[in-house]
Amino acid sequence: MCLPEWKSFRKYGRVVPNDANPQMSLAASAYVIEKRQEKMIINPIAHIYNDFPEKFGLPRQSGLSENLLSRIVMEEEYRVPDAFRGITEYSHLWLIWEFESLTDSKSFSPTVRPPKLGGNERRGVFATRSPNRPNRLGLTLVRLVKMENDPERGPVLTVAGADIRSGTPLYDIKPYIAYADQAPDAVSGFTEHISREPLTVSFEAPFPEDITEADRRTLEEVLALDPRPGYQADPDREYGMAYRKYQIRFRIQDNTVHVVSIES
């Protein structure tokens, strides 16, 4: 077995037999990898802003709501136009970001209960996109709508299709490269059996004057994705979704979202 010559290896002068793993018995010497703690400190390069201040109501995956627009504002250190030279040659971008903490526990849980499986069936955390991860990093694909040079905030990116709460820190931005990043034959586990038929949305409450037609399209698109947890299907239950300064109150009955009030 060939091992790379890492500095963290310790060389011993005699062979140490290993019956459990014969490959570890080397002809001339044995190498033991030192166990060490490695930490990488990363700082936000930007924050993303949109009309969704809370997690509930956001699409569960990116690209499901093309009308949901977000703006990426860089930290002062990275407001350098040269850092964005050539970015408008790409149609889509990858965003690496941080999930908000959902628990005070710092212990590692190897399994999670995906809501779309009813909240009772467990899957390995690395076989899901659960935010309850050892490192709370999210990966999102967005469409680049435009880049503007703001006199105070430098380059500002407008993107479509993000599944990220407003105010969330971003740690990196990378271009999507179609020939390398796509996987036409991909298999998507239990998510392949989840219905993705959009719901009908019925607005039964008047819109405030500052809710535009674009806002209405965004709300309709997001509500049609069914924001409820997969284990909740009570037709009489009323839900509230934050949108800008408003609470969108709705019920879901017979595959129709009934928006009953829009309250500030």
MOTAZI-V596192 format. One record per pair of residues at least 24 apart in sequence whose ideal C-beta (glycine too) atoms are under 10 Angstrom apart, sorted by the first residue. I is the first residue (numbers start at 0). J is the second residue. Records with the same first field share a line. If there is no record, write none. Layout:
I=J  J
This chain:
0=24  25  30
1=25
2=29  30  32
3=30
4=30
5=30  32  33
6=33
7=31  32  33  34  35  37
8=32  33
9=33
39=134
41=95  97  134  136  168  170  171
42=74  76  168  170
43=73  74  77  96  97  167  168  169  170  171
44=71  73  74  76  77  82  95  168  169  170  171  172
45=70  71  72  73  74  77  78  94  96  154  155  156  167  168  169  170  171  172
46=70  71  72  73  74  96  163  165  166  167  168  169
47=71  72  94  96  139  141  156  158  161  163  164  165  166  167  168  169
48=72  155  163  164  165  166  167
49=158  161  163  164  165  166  167  217  242  243
50=165  214  217  218  221  241  242  243  244  245
51=161  162  163  164  165  166  217  221  240  241  242  243
52=164  165  166  241  242  243  244
53=99  164  165  239  240  241  242  246
54=98  99  101  130  162  163  164  167  226  241
55=164  226  227  228  238  239  240  241
56=164  218  221  222  224  226  238  239  240  241  242  247  249
57=161  162  163  164  165  221  224  226  240  241
58=160  161  162  163  220  221  224  226
59=114  115  128  162  190  193  224  225  226  229
60=128  139  140  160  162  190  195  224
61=91  93  94  137  138  139  140  141  142  158  159  160  161  162  163
62=91  139  140  141  142  159  160  161  162
63=160  162  195  197  220  221  223  224
64=159  160  161  162  216  217  218  219  220  221  223  224
65=142  144  159  160  216  217  220
66=159  160  213  214  215  216  217  218  219  220  221
67=141  158  159  160  161  162  163  216  217  218  220  221
68=141  142  144  145  157  158  159  160  161  213  217
69=94  139  141  144  156  157  158  159  160  161  162  163  164  165  167
70=144  147  149  152  155  156  157  158  161  165
71=141  143  146  154  155  156  157  158  161  163  169  172
72=149  152  153  154  155  156  169
73=149  152  153  154  155  156  169  172
74=153  168  169
75=152  153
77=153  154  172
78=148  149  151  152  153  154  155
79=153  154
80=146  148  153  154
81=154
82=153  154  172
83=146  148  153  154  155  156  172
84=154
85=174
86=143  146  154  156  172  174
87=143  145  146  156
88=143  174
89=142  143  173  174  175  176  177
90=142  143  144  174  175  177
91=140  141  142  143  158  159  160  174  175  176  177  180
92=139  140  141  142  143  156  158  161  172  173  174  175
93=138  139  140  141  171  172  173  174  175  176  180
94=137  138  139  140  141  156  158  161  162  163  167  169  170  171  172  173
95=136  137  138  139  169  170  171  172  173
96=135  136  137  138  139  161  162  163  164  167  168  169  170  171  172
97=130  134  135  136  137  163  167  168  169  170
98=128  129  130  131  132  134  135  136  137  163  164  167
99=130  135  164  166  167  168
100=130  131  135
101=129  130  131  135
102=130  131
104=131
105=133
107=131  132  133
108=132  133
109=133
112=230
113=188  189  190  193  228  229  230
114=227  228  229  230  231
115=189  190  192  193  194  228  229  230
116=189  190  192  193  229  230
117=228  229  230  231
118=228  229  230  231
119=230
120=189
122=188  189
126=188  189
127=188  189  190
128=162  190
136=170  171
137=162  163  167  169  170
138=171  173
139=163  167  169
140=175  180
141=172  175
142=175
143=172  174  175
164=241
165=241  243
193=229
194=225  254
195=224  225
196=223  225  254
197=222  223  224  225  254  256
198=222  223  224  225  226  227  251  253  254  255  256
199=223  251  253  254  255  256  257
200=249  251  255  256  257  258
201=249  252  255  256  257  258  259
202=247  249  256  257  258  259  261
203=249  250  257  258  259  260
204=247  248  249  257  258  259  260  261  262
205=260  261
206=245  258  261
207=243  244  245  261  262  263
209=243  244  245  263
210=242  243  245  247  261
214=242  243  245
217=242
218=242  245  247  249  256  258  261
219=256  258
221=247  256
222=247  249  251  256  257  258
223=255  256
224=256
225=251  254  256
226=251  256
227=251  256
